[in-house]
Every structure is written in C-alpha cells, then in structure tokens.
Amino acid sequence: MELGNLIYSTMKNNPSYITKLLGLCILGSILITLSLAANYNDGPYVFSKGDNAEVWWLCNNQKQVDRVENYQGATVEKCGHKARLPKTEPVEVTQLNIEGDFKVLAASDIHGQFGLFLAMLQRHKIVDHNNRWQFGRNHFVITGDIFDRGPDVLPALWFLYELEQQAKERGGGVHLILGNHEVMVLNGDLRYLHDKYLKVSQVFGMNYADLFSKQSLLGQWLRSRPALIKINDAIFAHGGFHPQLAQQKLTLKDINRSFKSSLVKNELAYPRQGLAEYLHKTDGVVWYRGYFKDDGATEAEIEMLLKHFAVNKIIVGHTSQEQIETRYEGRVIAIDASLKKGKYGEMLLIEKNSYSRLTLDGKKIPLF
C-alpha cells in the first residue's frame, strides 16, 4: 500500500512523470518490435539421422531445410553461412591432465563476438587467413561462454569444432571448457540471447535450447566437453575452484564427472543432489567468483588449492576485467578481458615459465 501511495503521489505532483514513463514504454516496445523485424541469416543447425543429416537454416527470416547424405566431413553452405561437418562423432573428453613441452594459448568469454575473436587469432598467427590452424603442436584452451549476448555464436561454435579437428591432425589441441552460458542454454535459460537467436527460435517454432538437443551435432559436441582441464602446471575452469573442493579432497576427475553427469536437468532421472547440485550452484566451477571478492578466497586457501591440485596457477574466465589481470601475487590469472563488449579483447600465452598478454591489435605484452 505504501508503495502504491508513493507512486500515486509522484504522478500527482509531477504530471510530466506519466508522459515520460509512457514514452519510455512506447520506445521499449518499438525497439523490441524492430529487433524482431530485423532481417537475419543463421545456421547451420544440424541433426543427425543415421548416416544422413537434416540441416536447418534461417535465410532472410525464413526457415530452409536441406538433407545431406553421408554428412560426415561434408561442407554445407547457405545464406552467407558455412560449416564443415565433423568426420567423426564427438567423444567424451576424459583426458583432463595434459603434459608436454609446448605453448599454451588461453581465451575466454567470446559471447558471440566471433569477428573480434577471429581477428585476434589471425593477427597472432594462431590461424591463417583461411581460418586454418597454424599453432603447430601447441594447445589452445577456451574457458567457456561462447553463447549469449553477441550475434555470432553459431559461427564461433562451428569454427572451434573444426579447429579442434585440425589441431589434432597437427599434433596440437583445442580444448573448449564449458562455461555457465553453455550450461544455461542447454538447460533452457535463455535470458541473454541476442535478438537474432530469439528470431531463430520464433521462426523455427521451438525453444532455442532444443536446437542443441542430443540429436544436434553441436549439442552432442557440447555435451562431450569437460568443465575443467589441467595442462602442465596450470588448471583451467570457467569460474574457478572453491576451496571446499580441496578441503573435501576431490580430484579433478571427481569434480568433472559429477558436474557432467548432471549437466542438463531435464535429461536426468532424478533431480541434482549432493556434490552435483553444489557444483551447479554459485560456488561451482562455472559460477564461482571468489577470487575477485573482498570476502572471497584467502591467500591460505589459494595455497591449499594449488597444493591439492599440484599446480602453480589457476586460470579462469567468467569475471570480466578490462585486460588480463592477476590476483594472489600471480597465482590466479583472470583471462576474461571483456571481449563480450565487442570493442576489445586479449588472450593469454604461456611459453614455459613466461606469461604474455596477446592484444587485439597484435601486440605481445609480458604479464609479469
């Protein structure tokens, strides 16, 4: 009642308030209408049916469907979009510990800004002008959040899927780790979709999450990706590792297995519980922000985590910075450099014990 009286009093004493409020409502309605009326192209959304595939496209806001026989390794193209389909079905990632004498590149939180992401990779000669792998026997980690906010999510997904295969053929590796936005979309939480993907959902007449079902090639691939990885003396995750994980003496395999076994709620026989439920909440590996809060992890807890997982560095995305930064005297590295804003971005390069920031304009700047 008090709130209602306050609103009434405000309107009564400020006649222009109603006009302004109505104007904002009308403007918001117009913007939403215009965004949904925009002309979009998107695709492909590919659904396997044995050796064949059904390929869905959005072309000038219209759905088009192609059928491809013996689709593995085929290239599909329409309406300005193109993808090379995988030669084999995705396999669940079980190797979570990789060691060797190679460079490691890391990026995070692409959020549909594929153009900027690709520009960085080309300028630092990770890929060539044809977008093909040029990083040799080295490894590239993407700590999640390809989805949401930006307009070019699908091109980024197909690019990374193909790049993963190219790197493997050259003796290197591309490792996409799940972020909270991958998990959100797979679970139907679509609050941050770009207008383009709202239009896709509207035209296709289905929930956007269903386009990444178990029958979808991209859906299968995403379900096979891990929530974390350890490469040499560093562990990577989207959000991070809460100290309780070390206190409970959980291994990386324990964490990943429990997280992955409860990935999509509507595919579970029973609701998440115990460790699985914990890992999908605020302190879980895709959501944790405790390295960036005044009341977050202590120095002693970071030391405990490093000792428990036998590493020297924890590398995470999720919590946005203006550039790649460190915490806890360099033991935690934050690699979400706000690429999602569509203006700037950075990647981390590890060469033995040397750490560098790779900038959008092609510069290499020592981190320490």
C-alpha positions as CSV (number, residue, x, y, z in Angstrom):
1,M,0.0,0.0,0.0
2,E,2.8,2.4,0.9
3,L,4.5,1.8,-2.4
4,G,1.2,2.4,-4.2
5,N,0.7,5.7,-2.4
6,L,4.2,6.8,-3.2
7,I,3.7,6.1,-6.9
8,Y,0.4,7.9,-6.9
9,S,1.9,10.9,-5.1
10,T,4.8,11.1,-7.5
11,M,2.4,11.1,-10.5
12,K,0.1,13.6,-9.0
13,N,2.9,16.1,-8.1
14,N,4.8,15.5,-11.3
15,P,2.4,15.4,-14.3
16,S,5.2,15.1,-16.7
17,Y,6.3,11.9,-15.0
18,I,3.4,9.9,-16.6
19,T,4.3,11.3,-20.0
20,K,7.9,10.3,-19.6
21,L,7.0,6.9,-18.3
22,L,4.6,6.2,-21.2
23,G,7.3,7.5,-23.6
24,L,9.8,5.0,-22.3
25,C,7.3,2.2,-22.5
26,I,6.4,3.0,-26.1
27,L,10.1,3.4,-27.1
28,G,10.9,0.0,-25.5
29,S,8.0,-1.6,-27.4
30,I,9.2,-0.1,-30.7
31,L,12.8,-1.3,-30.1
32,I,11.6,-4.8,-29.4
33,T,9.4,-4.8,-32.5
34,L,12.2,-3.5,-34.7
35,S,14.7,-6.1,-33.4
36,L,12.2,-9.0,-34.1
37,A,11.5,-7.5,-37.5
38,A,15.2,-7.3,-38.5
39,N,16.4,-9.5,-41.3
40,Y,18.6,-12.3,-40.1
41,N,20.5,-15.2,-41.6
42,D,21.8,-18.0,-39.4
43,G,22.8,-21.7,-39.4
44,P,23.5,-24.4,-39.9
45,Y,21.7,-26.4,-37.2
46,V,22.5,-30.0,-38.0
47,F,20.6,-33.0,-36.8
48,S,22.0,-36.5,-37.4
49,K,19.7,-39.3,-38.7
50,G,22.0,-42.3,-39.1
51,D,24.5,-41.6,-41.9
52,N,22.4,-38.7,-43.1
53,A,21.7,-35.3,-41.6
54,E,19.0,-32.7,-41.7
55,V,20.4,-29.1,-41.9
56,W,18.3,-26.1,-40.8
57,W,19.0,-22.6,-41.9
58,L,17.5,-19.2,-41.2
59,C,17.5,-17.3,-44.5
60,N,16.0,-13.8,-44.6
61,N,13.9,-14.7,-41.6
62,Q,12.7,-17.9,-43.3
63,K,13.4,-21.5,-42.3
64,Q,15.0,-23.6,-45.0
65,V,15.9,-27.3,-44.6
66,D,18.5,-29.3,-46.5
67,R,19.1,-33.0,-46.3
68,V,22.7,-34.3,-46.6
69,E,23.6,-38.0,-47.2
70,N,26.8,-39.3,-45.7
71,Y,27.2,-36.0,-44.0
72,Q,30.5,-36.7,-42.1
73,G,33.2,-34.5,-43.5
74,A,30.8,-32.6,-45.8
75,T,30.7,-28.9,-46.2
76,V,27.3,-27.1,-46.0
77,E,26.7,-23.5,-47.1
78,K,23.8,-21.2,-47.5
79,C,22.7,-17.6,-46.8
80,G,26.3,-16.4,-46.1
81,H,26.9,-19.1,-43.5
82,K,29.2,-22.2,-43.9
83,A,30.3,-25.1,-41.8
84,R,32.4,-28.2,-42.4
85,L,30.7,-31.1,-40.6
86,P,32.8,-33.4,-38.4
87,K,34.3,-36.5,-39.9
88,T,33.6,-38.5,-36.7
89,E,31.1,-38.3,-33.9
90,P,32.2,-36.4,-30.8
91,V,33.8,-38.4,-28.0
92,E,33.5,-37.6,-24.3
93,V,36.7,-35.9,-23.1
94,T,38.2,-38.0,-20.3
95,Q,41.8,-36.8,-20.5
96,L,41.9,-34.0,-18.1
97,N,45.6,-33.8,-17.5
98,I,47.9,-33.0,-20.4
99,E,51.7,-32.5,-20.1
100,G,54.4,-31.7,-22.6
101,D,56.8,-29.2,-24.0
102,F,54.5,-26.8,-25.9
103,K,53.0,-23.4,-25.8
104,V,49.5,-22.9,-24.3
105,L,47.1,-20.2,-25.5
106,A,44.0,-19.3,-23.5
107,A,40.9,-17.2,-24.2
108,S,37.5,-16.8,-22.6
109,D,34.1,-15.4,-22.8
110,I,33.7,-15.0,-26.6
111,H,29.9,-14.2,-26.2
112,G,29.1,-14.2,-29.9
113,Q,31.9,-11.7,-30.8
114,F,33.3,-14.0,-33.4
115,G,34.7,-11.3,-35.6
116,L,37.0,-9.8,-32.9
117,F,37.9,-13.3,-31.7
118,L,39.0,-14.4,-35.2
119,A,40.9,-11.1,-35.7
120,M,43.0,-11.8,-32.6
121,L,43.7,-15.4,-33.7
122,Q,44.8,-14.2,-37.2
123,R,46.9,-11.3,-36.0
124,H,48.8,-13.6,-33.7
125,K,49.1,-16.3,-36.4
126,I,47.2,-18.9,-34.5
127,V,45.1,-19.4,-37.6
128,D,45.9,-18.3,-41.2
129,H,43.7,-16.0,-43.4
130,N,41.6,-19.1,-44.3
131,N,41.0,-19.7,-40.6
132,R,43.1,-22.9,-40.5
133,W,45.2,-24.0,-37.6
134,Q,48.8,-22.6,-37.6
135,F,49.7,-23.2,-34.0
136,G,51.5,-26.5,-34.6
137,R,51.8,-28.9,-31.8
138,N,50.7,-26.3,-29.2
139,H,47.5,-26.2,-27.3
140,F,44.6,-23.7,-27.1
141,V,42.2,-23.6,-24.2
142,I,38.8,-21.7,-24.3
143,T,37.4,-21.4,-20.9
144,G,33.7,-21.2,-21.9
145,D,31.0,-18.8,-22.7
146,I,30.7,-18.9,-26.5
147,F,27.0,-18.4,-26.1
148,D,24.8,-15.4,-25.5
149,R,24.9,-11.6,-25.8
150,G,26.6,-11.3,-29.2
151,P,25.2,-12.1,-32.7
152,D,27.7,-14.7,-33.9
153,V,27.5,-17.6,-31.6
154,L,27.0,-20.3,-34.2
155,P,30.0,-19.3,-36.4
156,A,32.2,-19.4,-33.3
157,L,31.0,-22.9,-32.4
158,W,31.4,-24.4,-35.8
159,F,34.8,-22.7,-36.1
160,L,36.1,-24.2,-32.8
161,Y,34.6,-27.6,-33.6
162,E,36.6,-27.7,-36.9
163,L,39.7,-26.1,-35.4
164,E,39.7,-28.9,-32.8
165,Q,40.0,-31.5,-35.5
166,Q,42.6,-29.5,-37.4
167,A,44.8,-29.1,-34.3
168,K,44.6,-32.8,-33.5
169,E,45.8,-33.7,-37.0
170,R,48.8,-31.4,-36.5
171,G,49.7,-32.9,-33.1
172,G,48.2,-29.9,-31.1
173,G,45.0,-29.5,-29.2
174,V,41.9,-27.2,-28.9
175,H,40.1,-27.6,-25.6
176,L,36.7,-26.0,-25.1
177,I,35.7,-26.0,-21.5
178,L,32.0,-25.4,-20.6
179,G,31.0,-22.0,-19.2
180,N,27.9,-21.1,-17.3
181,H,26.3,-19.7,-20.5
182,E,26.7,-23.1,-22.3
183,V,25.1,-24.7,-19.3
184,M,22.3,-22.1,-19.2
185,V,21.4,-22.5,-22.9
186,L,21.4,-26.3,-22.7
187,N,19.1,-26.0,-19.7
188,G,16.7,-23.6,-21.4
189,D,17.8,-20.5,-19.5
190,L,17.7,-18.0,-22.4
191,R,17.8,-14.6,-20.7
192,Y,20.9,-13.4,-22.5
193,L,20.1,-14.5,-26.1
194,H,20.8,-12.0,-28.8
195,D,17.8,-10.8,-30.8
196,K,19.0,-12.9,-33.7
197,Y,18.6,-16.1,-31.8
198,L,15.2,-15.0,-30.5
199,K,14.2,-14.7,-34.2
200,V,15.6,-18.2,-34.9
201,S,13.5,-19.6,-32.1
202,Q,10.4,-17.8,-33.3
203,V,10.7,-18.8,-36.9
204,F,11.6,-22.4,-36.2
205,G,8.8,-22.6,-33.7
206,M,10.7,-24.2,-30.9
207,N,12.7,-23.5,-27.8
208,Y,16.2,-22.4,-28.7
209,A,17.7,-24.9,-26.3
210,D,16.1,-27.7,-28.3
211,L,18.3,-26.8,-31.3
212,F,21.2,-28.2,-29.1
213,S,19.5,-31.4,-28.1
214,K,21.2,-34.8,-28.1
215,Q,20.1,-35.2,-31.8
216,S,22.0,-32.0,-32.8
217,L,25.7,-32.3,-33.8
218,L,26.6,-29.2,-31.8
219,G,24.5,-30.4,-28.9
220,Q,26.4,-33.7,-28.9
221,W,29.7,-31.9,-29.1
222,L,28.9,-29.6,-26.2
223,R,27.8,-32.4,-24.0
224,S,31.1,-34.1,-24.6
225,R,33.2,-31.1,-23.4
226,P,34.7,-31.0,-19.9
227,A,34.2,-28.4,-17.1
228,L,37.9,-28.1,-16.4
229,I,41.4,-29.2,-17.6
230,K,44.9,-29.3,-16.3
231,I,47.8,-28.5,-18.6
232,N,51.3,-28.7,-17.2
233,D,51.3,-26.7,-14.0
234,A,48.0,-24.8,-14.5
235,I,44.4,-25.7,-14.1
236,F,41.7,-24.1,-16.2
237,A,38.0,-23.6,-15.4
238,H,35.4,-21.0,-16.4
239,G,34.5,-19.7,-12.9
240,G,37.1,-21.4,-10.6
241,F,37.6,-23.8,-7.8
242,H,36.1,-23.2,-4.4
243,P,38.5,-24.0,-1.5
244,Q,35.9,-26.6,-0.3
245,L,36.8,-28.8,-3.2
246,A,40.3,-29.1,-1.9
247,Q,39.1,-29.5,1.7
248,Q,37.0,-32.4,0.6
249,K,40.0,-33.9,-1.3
250,L,38.1,-34.1,-4.6
251,T,40.1,-34.8,-7.7
252,L,39.6,-33.1,-11.0
253,K,38.1,-36.3,-12.3
254,D,35.7,-36.4,-9.3
255,I,34.6,-32.8,-10.0
256,N,34.2,-33.2,-13.7
257,R,32.4,-36.5,-13.5
258,S,29.8,-35.2,-11.0
259,F,29.3,-31.9,-12.9
260,K,28.9,-33.6,-16.3
261,S,26.6,-36.4,-15.0
262,S,24.1,-33.8,-14.0
263,L,24.6,-31.3,-16.9
264,V,21.1,-31.0,-18.3
265,K,18.3,-31.2,-15.8
266,N,15.5,-32.4,-18.0
267,E,17.7,-35.3,-19.1
268,L,18.2,-36.6,-15.6
269,A,16.2,-39.4,-14.0
270,Y,16.4,-37.7,-10.6
271,P,17.0,-34.1,-9.5
272,R,20.5,-33.0,-8.9
273,Q,21.7,-33.6,-5.3
274,G,24.8,-33.7,-3.2
275,L,28.0,-32.7,-5.0
276,A,26.3,-32.5,-8.4
277,E,23.9,-29.9,-7.0
278,Y,26.7,-28.0,-5.3
279,L,28.8,-27.8,-8.5
280,H,25.9,-26.3,-10.5
281,K,25.3,-23.5,-7.9
282,T,27.1,-20.3,-7.0
283,D,30.3,-21.9,-5.7
284,G,30.5,-24.4,-8.6
285,V,33.2,-24.4,-11.3
286,V,31.3,-22.4,-13.9
287,W,29.8,-19.9,-11.4
288,Y,32.4,-19.2,-8.7
289,R,33.7,-15.6,-8.4
290,G,35.5,-16.0,-5.0
291,Y,38.9,-14.9,-6.4
292,F,37.6,-11.4,-7.0
293,K,35.7,-10.6,-3.8
294,D,36.9,-8.9,-0.7
295,D,35.4,-11.7,1.4
296,G,36.4,-14.4,-1.1
297,A,39.2,-17.0,-1.0
298,T,42.1,-16.2,1.3
299,E,45.8,-16.5,0.5
300,A,46.0,-19.6,2.6
301,E,43.0,-21.2,0.7
302,I,44.7,-20.4,-2.7
303,E,47.8,-22.1,-1.4
304,M,45.7,-25.1,-0.3
305,L,44.1,-25.3,-3.8
306,L,47.4,-25.1,-5.6
307,K,48.9,-27.8,-3.4
308,H,45.9,-30.1,-3.6
309,F,45.8,-30.0,-7.4
310,A,49.6,-29.9,-7.7
311,V,49.7,-26.8,-9.9
312,N,51.2,-23.3,-9.7
313,K,48.4,-21.4,-11.5
314,I,44.6,-21.2,-11.6
315,I,43.4,-19.7,-14.8
316,V,39.7,-18.6,-15.1
317,G,37.3,-16.5,-17.1
318,H,33.7,-15.5,-16.1
319,T,34.6,-12.4,-14.1
320,S,35.2,-9.6,-16.6
321,Q,38.3,-7.3,-16.5
322,E,39.5,-4.5,-18.8
323,Q,42.5,-6.7,-19.6
324,I,44.1,-9.9,-18.5
325,E,44.9,-9.5,-14.8
326,T,46.4,-11.5,-11.9
327,R,45.3,-12.0,-8.3
328,Y,47.1,-13.5,-5.3
329,E,50.6,-12.4,-6.5
330,G,50.1,-14.0,-9.9
331,R,48.8,-17.4,-8.7
332,V,45.3,-16.7,-10.2
333,I,45.1,-15.3,-13.7
334,A,41.8,-13.8,-14.9
335,I,41.5,-14.0,-18.7
336,D,38.1,-12.6,-19.4
337,A,39.2,-9.3,-21.0
338,S,35.6,-8.2,-21.8
339,L,35.5,-9.3,-25.4
340,K,31.8,-9.5,-25.0
341,K,31.6,-5.7,-25.3
342,G,32.6,-6.0,-28.9
343,K,35.4,-3.5,-28.7
344,Y,38.5,-5.1,-27.3
345,G,39.9,-8.4,-26.2
346,E,43.0,-10.3,-25.1
347,M,44.4,-13.8,-24.9
348,L,47.0,-15.4,-22.6
349,L,50.1,-17.1,-24.0
350,I,52.2,-19.4,-21.8
351,E,55.6,-20.3,-23.0
352,K,57.4,-22.4,-20.4
353,N,57.6,-20.0,-17.4
354,S,56.7,-16.9,-19.5
355,Y,53.2,-15.4,-19.5
356,S,52.1,-12.8,-22.0
357,R,49.0,-10.8,-23.0
358,L,48.2,-11.0,-26.7
359,T,46.2,-7.9,-27.6
360,L,43.6,-7.3,-30.2
361,D,46.0,-5.1,-32.2
362,G,48.6,-7.9,-32.4
363,K,50.9,-6.8,-29.5
364,K,52.6,-9.2,-27.1
365,I,52.9,-7.7,-23.6
366,P,54.6,-9.5,-20.6
367,L,52.0,-10.3,-17.9
368,F,54.5,-10.2,-15.1
